[in-house]
């Protein structure tokens, strides 16, 4: 971690990768997620420094590809698969029962390969976790679907997983809790196309990046200024839970707008547009490459050797010790076994964000 440390100070960090192995990029404080800036030393990240030592950092996806199936490298798709699978497990990507069963079966296919009558005894799915508060009914359905996926290699199963996950409403949405009029609870969701407003888990507004003329914050108040269909500007105001949360929301909004909308990161046009997003002397510039720049890089079109993707086993849990009376699997008797294998590492979930429910606003 020397790249994030100053010469005078030494920090000890634990990085948890998406495959659950310990070996950067996020930390959590009071339910707020912060991303490290590679251009700064670790000591300069004040929000992080107040949480330790020791410091726990998380490697993860910051900007979600609109279509992860089009990612060129298998290793990149695999990392996206691990991130999305974790989003589903930790409840950040809600999905209905039928979708959960499909995703779970594809995850099992990637993990274990084809269903084997002799290896996969009844209840084998219960050794893995796919969704919060997982029930035996879901595991039974996953087991039945897994039997139909014969022949899918891990890369194919993972690609099919992403193909389903990308259609979910909350895929890739970076949620921030806020308050509206009369202290009504909302969520602002940052996406590749703009800012989405949720209230009681229902989308009530959507503001597209091209129609957004200003993002502003002062103290705990956050402002979105948008050009409506009538070509008039309208400002929408929200209150963040704290000053820190409000500034973090503003920074994330600037970064998403820059990454997904700007063709040239350092062009004059970018500078002019970003100036509209400045707020009371607070200056924040996204320092990485934009999505368009990445797509135009010559290296994207150059032939590259196929790299072997090393997949790590997921954490496993003891198999369910009881089965409902009369349950059978192709006429076989139920065998009770215990498997407490921990795979290669311990999984540590991020601190859950406090759930607020997001104004009845029209799509802009």
N, C-alpha and C positions, 0 to 999 in steps of 0.2 A: 504493500500500500504506500510505498515511498512517493509515488507520483502525487499523492494527496497530502503529503506531510511537509512541514517546514523542517529546516535543518535542526532548529533548537528543540523541537517538540517531537515526541514519539507517541503514536496512538496504536491501540490494539483493536482490531475490528474482526468481526466474523461475517463472512459473506455467504448467504444461502442462495444457491442457484435454483433455477426452475425445476431441475430434476431432483430437488430436495437434498442434494449433496452440499456439504459445507466447503467452501473454498476459502454498476454497483449502485445499486444506484438509488435505493430509496431508504428512508427511515420514517418512523411515525412518531408524532408527538401530539397527545391529546386528540387522537383521531384524524390528524391532518397528515397527508403524505407529502414529503418533500423530496425533490430530486437533486442529487449532487451536481454541481457545475464543474466539469473537468478542468476548467480554466482557473479554478480556485484551489487553494490548499484545503485540507480537511479542517484546519484550525479556523479558516475563514467562514465555515458554514456554522453560523451562530445557532441556528435552529437545531442542528445536530449535536453540537458541543454540549448544549444544556441537557442532553439525554444520557450522557455517560461521563467517564468510561465505566464499564466497557461499552462499545458501540456495536450495534447489530445493523448491517446493511443488507439490502435485498436487490438482487439482479432481476430486472424485469423489462417488459415492453412498455415504452413510454408513448409512442405513436403507433396506433394499430393500422395495419394495411387495410384498405377498403376491401380488397380481395386477397386474402393471404394465400389462396390456392395458386396465385400467379407469381409468388415468390420463386425466384430462380433456383436457389440452392436448397437441397434437401435438409441440410443442417439448420438453415434459417426457418424453414417450415416446421421442423421438429421443435425448435425453441418457441415458436409461436404456438404450436400445439400444446406444449407444456404450460405456457402462460394462460391460454384460454381454458385448459382443463382445470388449472388452479382457480381461475375466475369463477368457473361453475361450482367447484367444490366449496369455495369460501362465500358463495352467495352473491358475488358481484355481477354475475351473469345469470339471472333467473331464467329458467326454461320450464315449460310444461312437462307433465309426466311422460308423454309419448316421445318428446324430444330427448328427455333425460335418459330414457331407455336406449334410444339409438346411439346417443353419444357414449353412454357407458359401455355398450357392446363394442363399439369401434375402439374405445380405449383398451378394453380387454383383448381385442384382436391384436392391437399393436403390442400389447404387453406379453401375451401368452401364445399368440399365433392361433392356428386352427384348433377348433374344439376337438378334444380327444376323449373318447368315452372312458378310457382307463385312467388317464391322468386327472381329468377334471371331474372329480366326484361331486355329488350334489352339495350345493352350498359354497362352492369354490369362489363364487363372485363376492361372497360376504367378506372375503379377506381384503377387499379393496374398497376405497371410499371414492365416491363420485359426486355426491350432492350433500348439502347440509341435512342433518337429521335423516339419514338414509334408512329406508324401511325394507323389510324382507320382500314385500311385494315388488318393489323396484328391482331387487336383485334377481328374483325369479324371471322377470320379463327380460332383463339383460341377458341372463343365461340362455333363454330361448332364442333371442335374436343372434347371440354369438354363434349359435349352431348353424346359422344361415350364411355366415360370412366366410365360408371356406375359400381359401385361395388368396385372400387379401394379405399382401406383405405389409410390414409395419408402415412403410412410407405411404402406401395406398390407403390404409386404414386412417392414418393421421390426416391425409389430404381430404378424405371423405368427412372426417370429423370437423375440419375447418370449414368445409363447404356447407355443412349444416349450421354450425355455430355463427357464421358470418351473417346469416339471415335473421338472427334473433335481434329484437329491438334494442337491447342494451349492449350489444357487442361493441367493444372498443370505446364505450362512453366513460369519460372521466367525470365522476359525479362530485359536486360540491354542495353541501347543505347551506341554505340561505333562508331568510324570512322576507315575506312580502307585506302587503297592506294588512293592518290589524294583527301583525305577528303571525300571519299564516305561514305554515312550513312548506318549503319548496326544495327542489334540487335543481341546480344548473348543471347540465351535462355537456361537456366539450366533446365534439365529434369532428371527423374529417370535413364535414360539410358546413358546420356552424355550431351554434349554441342551442340546446334543447332545454325546455322548461318542463319539469314534472311536478305534479301535485297529487298526493295520494296514489303514487305509482302509475299515474296516468299522464301522458304527454298533453300539455295544454298550450304549448307555444314552441315556435322554432324560428330562429334567426340565422339566416345564411351569411357566411363570411362576406361575400361581395356586397351585401346590403348594409353591412355594419360600418358606420363612419367613426365611431369613437367608443373606446372602453376606458372608463375612468373610475378611480376610487378615492375616497377621502374618509379617513378613520375606518369605520366599519361599513360605510355605505358604498355599494358597487353600482355603477351606471352602465347600461348598454344603450347606445344611441343608434337607431336603425332607420333606414329609409323604407317607408311602407309602399304598398302598391299604388297609392295616390301620389307618390314621389315626395311626400312630406316626411320630415324627420320627427321621430318620436323617441323619447327617452324612457327607459324602464329602470326602476330603482329597486334594489334589493339590499337587505342588511345581512352581513356575514356574522357568524357567532363571535368573532374577535377581530382586532386590527390585523393580527398576523394571518388569520384565515382569509381576510379580505385581500390583503396584498398577495398572498399565495394564489388566490383565485385569479387575480389580475395577471400575474406573471404567467400562469398556465394558459390563460386565454391568449396572451400575446404570442406565446410559443406555438400553440396550436394553429393560430392564424398564420404565423410565419411559415411553419413547416408545410402546411397543406395548401396555402394560397400563393406564396411568393415564388416567382420564377427564378429570381437571382437574389441570393442572400445579401449581397453587398452593393447592389445597384442603387442608383439615385432614386428610382421609383420606389424601391423598398424603404429607403430612408424617409421619403416623404410620407409613405403610408404609415410607417411605424410611428412617425411623429404625431399622428392623430391618436395613437394609442397610448401616448405618454400621459402621465398623471402626476400633477403637482410636484414636478421636479424629480419624481421617481423614474429612473431610466433602467430599462431592462431590455436586453437584446438577446434573442436566441442565437447562439454562437455556432450551432451545427449546420449541417447541410439540409436543404429543403427536399421534399419528396420529388419535386421536378428535377432538381439538380442530381439527385441520386439516379433517377431514371435516365438522365442524359449522359451519365458518365460513360466514358469509352470502355471502362473495365466491365460494364454490364454486358456488353456484346462480345467480349473476348472469350474464346473457348477456355474452359478451366477443367482441370482433371477432376474426376469423380472422387470425392472424399468419403471414406468409410465413416458412417455416423455411429458412434458408440452410444447406445441407449442404456440408461441406468434404470434398474428396477424401482418401481414405486414402493412406498412404504406399505407393508402388509400388516394385517391385524388377525387376531384369533378368529377362526371360522365359527360361525354360529353353532352353538352346541345343541340346540334343539331345532326340530323340524316339525311342522304341522302334521297332525295325524293323517295318514292316507296319502301323503305326498310321495310321489315316485318320480323316477327319471328313466324313462324307457324300460320300465319293468324291473329295474335294479333296486336292490334294497338300499336303504339310506345308511351310509357309513359315517360315524361321528369321528372326526379327526380334529386335531388342534395344530395350528401353524402360526407361531408367533414370530415369524421371521421379520426382521426390521429392515430388510433390504440393505442398503449401504449407508443410510443416513437418517437423521431425525428431521421431520417436517415441522417447521415453525410458521404458523399463520400470522399474517399482518394484524395489527390491532384494528378491530372493527370500527368503522366510522359510525358515529352516532346518526341514527336514521331520523331525518326529518321527512315529513311527508312531501311538491314544486309547482303566476297569476293567471286566470283564464285568459290566455293571450292567443291572438290569432297568429297563424303562420305568416312570417314576414319574408 
